[in-house]
């Protein structure tokens, strides 16, 4: 069964904003740290941001100050608000929980 489903990926111009969502099954979401990862063509998958159940957040150096991770524990949904997007942010973005990955959503930043 599908346990993590991302959405919100799109084509956006440099400097633009986008919000990604990850809907999780309750059994996966509850009590777990959740993450966003991304993978650009030809590159390794990299950690973008992490959020604990209590809302403590950490960010990768490449996105700190531009991206915001959040979660709604009542709805089992995690978000990634992305501002000031750059072409180098182009990647497939993945939702992650311990032992589980989503299918990914494509974000393309281009004029």
MIDOSE-1310 file (N, C-alpha, C; in nm, 2 decimals, decimal comma, always signed):
residues 111
xxxx	+0,09/-0,12/+0,00/+0,00/+0,00/+0,00/+0,09/+0,12/+0,00; +0,04/+0,23/-0,06/+0,11/+0,36/-0,07/+0,11/+0,42/+0,07; +0,22/+0,46/+0,12/+0,22/+0,52/+0,25/+0,27/+0,67/+0,26; +0,34/+0,71/+0,15/+0,38/+0,85/+0,14/+0,35/+0,90/+0,00
xxxx	+0,28/+1,01/-0,01/+0,24/+1,06/-0,14/+0,27/+1,21/-0,15; +0,37/+1,24/-0,24/+0,40/+1,38/-0,26/+0,32/+1,45/-0,36; +0,31/+1,58/-0,36/+0,24/+1,66/-0,46/+0,29/+1,80/-0,46; +0,26/+1,87/-0,56/+0,29/+2,02/-0,56/+0,41/+2,05/-0,65
xxxx	+0,48/+1,95/-0,71/+0,59/+1,99/-0,80/+0,54/+2,05/-0,93; +0,62/+2,14/-0,98/+0,58/+2,22/-1,10/+0,70/+2,28/-1,16; +0,68/+2,35/-1,27/+0,77/+2,43/-1,34/+0,76/+2,58/-1,29; +0,86/+2,64/-1,24/+0,85/+2,77/-1,18/+0,98/+2,85/-1,23
xxxx	+0,96/+2,98/-1,24/+1,07/+3,07/-1,28/+1,16/+3,09/-1,16; +1,29/+3,12/-1,19/+1,38/+3,16/-1,09/+1,33/+3,28/-1,00; +1,35/+3,26/-0,87/+1,30/+3,36/-0,78/+1,15/+3,34/-0,74; +1,09/+3,24/-0,79/+0,95/+3,20/-0,76/+0,94/+3,12/-0,64
xxxx	+0,82/+3,08/-0,60/+0,79/+3,00/-0,48/+0,71/+2,88/-0,52; +0,71/+2,78/-0,44/+0,64/+2,66/-0,46/+0,62/+2,59/-0,32; +0,51/+2,52/-0,30/+0,49/+2,45/-0,18/+0,46/+2,30/-0,21; +0,54/+2,21/-0,15/+0,52/+2,07/-0,17/+0,45/+2,02/-0,05
xxxx	+0,37/+1,91/-0,08/+0,29/+1,84/+0,03/+0,33/+1,70/+0,03; +0,32/+1,64/+0,15/+0,34/+1,49/+0,16/+0,24/+1,44/+0,25; +0,15/+1,36/+0,20/+0,04/+1,30/+0,28/+0,09/+1,16/+0,32; +0,09/+1,13/+0,45/+0,14/+1,01/+0,50/+0,03/+0,92/+0,57
xxxx	+0,05/+0,79/+0,56/-0,04/+0,71/+0,64/-0,02/+0,74/+0,79; -0,12/+0,73/+0,87/-0,11/+0,77/+1,01/-0,01/+0,69/+1,08; +0,00/+0,56/+1,05/+0,10/+0,47/+1,12/+0,24/+0,51/+1,09; +0,26/+0,57/+0,97/+0,40/+0,61/+0,93/+0,43/+0,75/+1,00
xxxx	+0,33/+0,84/+1,00/+0,36/+0,98/+1,04/+0,37/+0,99/+1,19; +0,29/+0,92/+1,26/+0,28/+0,94/+1,40/+0,41/+0,90/+1,47; +0,47/+0,99/+1,55/+0,59/+0,95/+1,63/+0,72/+0,95/+1,55; +0,72/+0,99/+1,42/+0,84/+0,98/+1,34/+0,89/+1,11/+1,30
xxxx	+1,02/+1,12/+1,30/+1,09/+1,23/+1,23/+1,06/+1,21/+1,08; +1,03/+1,32/+1,01/+1,01/+1,32/+0,87/+1,11/+1,41/+0,80; +1,14/+1,38/+0,67/+1,24/+1,45/+0,60/+1,19/+1,48/+0,45; +1,25/+1,58/+0,40/+1,25/+1,60/+0,25/+1,39/+1,58/+0,20
xxxx	+1,40/+1,50/+0,09/+1,52/+1,48/+0,02/+1,50/+1,53/-0,13; +1,61/+1,55/-0,20/+1,59/+1,58/-0,34/+1,71/+1,51/-0,42; +1,68/+1,48/-0,55/+1,78/+1,42/-0,63/+1,78/+1,49/-0,77; +1,89/+1,55/-0,81/+1,90/+1,61/-0,94/+1,96/+1,51/-1,03
xxxx	+1,94/+1,52/-1,16/+2,00/+1,43/-1,26/+2,15/+1,42/-1,24; +2,20/+1,29/-1,23/+2,34/+1,27/-1,23/+2,40/+1,30/-1,09; +2,32/+1,33/-0,99/+2,37/+1,36/-0,86/+2,31/+1,27/-0,75; +2,38/+1,26/-0,64/+2,33/+1,18/-0,53/+2,21/+1,25/-0,46
xxxx	+2,13/+1,16/-0,40/+2,01/+1,22/-0,33/+2,07/+1,29/-0,21; +2,01/+1,41/-0,18/+2,06/+1,49/-0,07/+1,95/+1,53/+0,02; +1,98/+1,54/+0,15/+1,88/+1,58/+0,25/+1,86/+1,73/+0,24; +1,73/+1,76/+0,23/+1,69/+1,90/+0,22/+1,65/+1,96/+0,36
xxxx	+1,56/+1,89/+0,43/+1,52/+1,94/+0,56/+1,46/+1,82/+0,64; +1,46/+1,84/+0,77/+1,41/+1,74/+0,87/+1,32/+1,81/+0,97; +1,22/+1,74/+1,01/+1,13/+1,80/+1,12/+1,09/+1,68/+1,22; +1,11/+1,71/+1,34/+1,07/+1,62/+1,45/+0,92/+1,63/+1,47
xxxx	+0,87/+1,53/+1,55/+0,73/+1,54/+1,59/+0,70/+1,67/+1,66; +0,79/+1,72/+1,74/+0,77/+1,84/+1,82/+0,79/+1,97/+1,74; +0,83/+1,95/+1,61/+0,85/+2,07/+1,52/+0,99/+2,13/+1,52; +1,09/+2,06/+1,57/+1,23/+2,10/+1,56/+1,27/+2,08/+1,42
xxxx	+1,33/+2,18/+1,36/+1,37/+2,17/+1,22/+1,52/+2,18/+1,19; +1,57/+2,12/+1,09/+1,71/+2,14/+1,04/+1,70/+2,14/+0,89; +1,80/+2,21/+0,83/+1,80/+2,24/+0,69/+1,94/+2,21/+0,63; +1,94/+2,17/+0,51/+2,07/+2,16/+0,43/+2,12/+2,30/+0,41
xxxx	+2,25/+2,31/+0,39/+2,31/+2,44/+0,38/+2,27/+2,51/+0,25; +2,23/+2,43/+0,15/+2,19/+2,49/+0,02/+2,05/+2,55/+0,02; +1,97/+2,52/+0,12/+1,84/+2,57/+0,12/+1,80/+2,66/+0,24; +1,89/+2,66/+0,34/+1,87/+2,73/+0,47/+1,84/+2,88/+0,44
xxxx	+1,73/+2,92/+0,50/+1,69/+3,06/+0,48/+1,59/+3,08/+0,36; +1,58/+2,98/+0,28/+1,49/+2,99/+0,16/+1,37/+2,89/+0,17; +1,40/+2,78/+0,23/+1,29/+2,67/+0,25/+1,25/+2,66/+0,39; +1,12/+2,62/+0,41/+1,06/+2,60/+0,54/+0,99/+2,47/+0,54
xxxx	+1,03/+2,38/+0,63/+0,96/+2,26/+0,65/+0,86/+2,27/+0,76; +0,74/+2,21/+0,75/+0,64/+2,21/+0,85/+0,56/+2,08/+0,85; +0,48/+2,06/+0,95/+0,40/+1,94/+0,95/+0,27/+1,96/+1,03; +0,17/+1,90/+0,99/+0,04/+1,90/+1,06/+0,01/+1,76/+1,11
xxxx	+0,04/+1,74/+1,24/+0,03/+1,61/+1,30/-0,12/+1,55/+1,30; -0,21/+1,64/+1,31/-0,35/+1,60/+1,31/-0,39/+1,55/+1,17; -0,34/+1,60/+1,07/-0,37/+1,56/+0,93/-0,27/+1,46/+0,87; -0,16/+1,44/+0,94/-0,05/+1,35/+0,89/+0,00/+1,40/+0,75
xxxx	+0,02/+1,53/+0,75/+0,07/+1,60/+0,63/+0,20/+1,68/+0,66; +0,30/+1,67/+0,57/+0,42/+1,75/+0,59/+0,43/+1,84/+0,46; +0,49/+1,96/+0,49/+0,50/+2,06/+0,38/+0,64/+2,10/+0,36; +0,67/+2,15/+0,24/+0,80/+2,22/+0,22/+0,77/+2,35/+0,14
xxxx	+0,78/+2,46/+0,21/+0,76/+2,59/+0,14/+0,89/+2,63/+0,09; +0,90/+2,65/-0,04/+1,03/+2,69/-0,11/+1,02/+2,83/-0,17; +1,10/+2,92/-0,13/+1,10/+3,05/-0,18/+1,24/+3,08/-0,25; +1,24/+3,19/-0,32/+1,36/+3,23/-0,39/+1,43/+3,12/-0,46
xxxx	+1,35/+3,04/-0,54/+1,40/+2,92/-0,61/+1,50/+2,96/-0,71; +1,60/+2,87/-0,72/+1,71/+2,88/-0,82/+1,71/+2,76/-0,91; +1,77/+2,78/-1,03/+1,78/+2,67/-1,12/+1,84/+2,54/-1,06; +1,94/+2,56/-0,97/+2,00/+2,45/-0,90/+1,91/+2,38/-0,80
xxxx	+1,79/+2,43/-0,78/+1,69/+2,36/-0,70/+1,62/+2,26/-0,78; +1,64/+2,26/-0,91/+1,57/+2,16/-0,99/+1,61/+2,02/-0,95; +1,51/+1,94/-0,93/+1,53/+1,80/-0,88/+1,40/+1,73/-0,86; +1,40/+1,60/-0,84/+1,29/+1,53/-0,79/+1,29/+1,53/-0,63
xxxx	+1,19/+1,58/-0,57/+1,18/+1,59/-0,43/+1,10/+1,47/-0,37; +1,16/+1,41/-0,27/+1,11/+1,29/-0,21/+1,07/+1,32/-0,06; +0,96/+1,26/-0,02/+0,92/+1,26/+0,12/+0,98/+1,13/+0,18; +1,03/+1,14/+0,30/+1,09/+1,02/+0,37/+1,05/+1,01/+0,51
xxxx	+1,02/+0,89/+0,55/+1,00/+0,85/+0,69/+1,09/+0,73/+0,72; +1,12/+0,70/+0,84/+1,21/+0,58/+0,86/+1,16/+0,46/+0,79; +1,25/+0,41/+0,69/+1,21/+0,29/+0,62/+1,12/+0,31/+0,50; +1,08/+0,43/+0,47/+0,98/+0,45/+0,37/+1,01/+0,57/+0,28
xxxx	+0,99/+0,56/+0,15/+1,01/+0,67/+0,06/+0,88/+0,69/-0,02; +0,85/+0,82/-0,05/+0,75/+0,85/-0,15/+0,80/+0,83/-0,29; +0,71/+0,85/-0,39/+0,74/+0,83/-0,53/+0,82/+0,95/-0,59; +0,81/+1,06/-0,52/+0,88/+1,18/-0,57/+0,79/+1,27/-0,65
xxxx	+0,82/+1,40/-0,65/+0,75/+1,50/-0,73/+0,86/+1,59/-0,79; +0,84/+1,62/-0,92/+0,94/+1,70/-1,00/+0,92/+1,85/-0,98; +1,03/+1,91/-0,94/+1,04/+2,06/-0,93/+1,14/+2,10/-1,04; +1,10/+2,19/-1,13/+1,19/+2,25/-1,23/+1,19/+2,40/-1,22
xxx	+1,31/+2,45/-1,20/+1,32/+2,60/-1,19/+1,39/+2,65/-1,32; +1,32/+2,72/-1,40/+1,37/+2,76/-1,53/+1,29/+2,87/-1,59; +1,36/+2,96/-1,66/+1,29/+3,07/-1,72/+1,26/+3,03/-1,87
